Amino acid sequence: MQEALVYEGFEVKIQEDTHNIFQVINDYKPDLIMIDYILDGINGGETCHEIKVNLATGHIPVVIVSAYSKVILSLGNYRSDAFLAKPFGLDELVQVVNKLLTGETLQLV
């Protein structure tokens, strides 16, 4: 994903875990956050929810990525702006990112 997005001209920062996520967001000031659902400790959905309900970060589009689409769909979208079910095409990834960065609202499945 990183290579595809960098190739398309995006600056990408990788964060291996969610420890100090709000400090990372504050320092880096991302335009968009992509988070995998399966993480060590707290799941990506809960992290997404924490980002979206925080007044300082709630405006940032968040994309949840997961191979467990049925789990996500049964639990809700955690206020994410988009969901990408693995496997997905790199063209689909770039399309979702571009749409969210231009302010387009995506319909969650």
C-alpha positions as CSV (number, residue, x, y, z in Angstrom):
1,M,0.0,0.0,0.0
2,Q,2.8,2.4,0.9
3,E,4.6,1.9,-2.4
4,A,1.4,2.4,-4.4
5,L,0.5,5.6,-2.6
6,V,4.0,7.0,-2.8
7,Y,4.1,6.2,-6.5
8,E,0.9,8.2,-6.8
9,G,2.6,11.2,-5.1
10,F,1.3,10.8,-1.6
11,E,3.6,11.3,1.5
12,V,3.1,8.2,3.7
13,K,4.1,7.7,7.3
14,I,3.9,4.2,8.8
15,Q,3.0,3.7,12.4
16,E,3.5,0.2,13.7
17,D,1.2,0.4,16.6
18,T,-1.4,2.7,18.2
19,H,0.6,3.7,21.2
20,N,0.6,7.5,21.5
21,I,-1.5,7.7,18.3
22,F,-2.8,11.1,19.3
23,Q,0.8,12.4,19.7
24,V,1.7,10.9,16.3
25,I,-1.3,12.6,14.7
26,N,-0.5,15.9,16.5
27,D,3.1,15.8,15.3
28,Y,2.5,14.6,11.8
29,K,-0.8,16.2,11.0
30,P,-2.1,13.6,8.5
31,D,-4.7,14.4,5.9
32,L,-6.0,10.8,6.1
33,I,-5.5,7.8,8.3
34,M,-5.6,4.2,7.2
35,I,-5.8,1.6,9.9
36,D,-5.9,-2.2,9.9
37,Y,-8.7,-3.7,11.9
38,I,-6.4,-6.4,13.5
39,L,-3.9,-4.8,15.7
40,D,-2.0,-5.8,18.9
41,G,-4.1,-4.7,21.9
42,I,-7.0,-2.5,20.9
43,N,-8.5,-3.2,17.5
44,G,-8.4,-0.8,14.7
45,G,-12.1,-0.1,14.9
46,E,-11.8,1.1,18.4
47,T,-8.8,3.3,17.5
48,C,-10.8,4.7,14.6
49,H,-13.7,5.5,17.0
50,E,-11.4,7.2,19.4
51,I,-10.0,9.4,16.5
52,K,-13.4,10.2,15.2
53,V,-15.0,11.3,18.5
54,N,-12.0,13.5,19.5
55,L,-12.6,17.1,18.7
56,A,-9.1,17.7,17.6
57,T,-9.0,14.7,15.2
58,G,-12.6,13.9,14.2
59,H,-12.3,15.8,10.9
60,I,-9.6,13.5,9.6
61,P,-10.9,10.8,7.2
62,V,-10.2,7.3,8.5
63,V,-10.1,4.2,6.3
64,I,-10.4,0.8,8.0
65,V,-8.7,-2.0,6.1
66,S,-9.4,-5.7,7.0
67,A,-9.7,-9.2,5.6
68,Y,-12.6,-9.7,8.0
69,S,-15.3,-7.7,6.3
70,K,-18.2,-9.7,7.8
71,V,-16.9,-9.0,11.3
72,I,-16.6,-5.2,10.5
73,L,-20.1,-5.2,8.9
74,S,-21.6,-6.9,11.9
75,L,-19.9,-4.6,14.4
76,G,-20.6,-1.3,12.6
77,N,-18.1,1.0,10.9
78,Y,-16.7,2.7,14.0
79,R,-17.5,6.1,12.3
80,S,-14.9,5.3,9.6
81,D,-15.1,7.2,6.4
82,A,-14.4,4.2,4.2
83,F,-13.7,0.4,4.5
84,L,-11.5,-1.6,2.2
85,A,-11.9,-5.3,2.3
86,K,-8.7,-7.3,1.7
87,P,-7.7,-8.2,-0.9
88,F,-8.3,-5.0,-2.8
89,G,-6.8,-3.6,-5.9
90,L,-4.2,-0.8,-5.7
91,D,-6.4,1.2,-8.1
92,E,-9.3,0.9,-5.6
93,L,-7.0,2.0,-2.8
94,V,-5.8,5.1,-4.7
95,Q,-9.4,5.9,-5.8
96,V,-10.7,5.8,-2.2
97,V,-7.8,7.9,-0.9
98,N,-8.3,10.5,-3.7
99,K,-12.1,10.7,-3.1
100,L,-11.7,11.2,0.7
101,L,-9.0,13.8,0.2
102,T,-11.2,15.8,-2.1
103,G,-14.0,15.8,0.5
104,E,-16.2,13.2,-1.3
105,T,-18.4,11.1,1.0
106,L,-18.2,7.4,0.4
107,Q,-21.1,5.1,1.0
108,L,-20.1,2.4,3.4
109,V,-21.4,-1.1,2.6
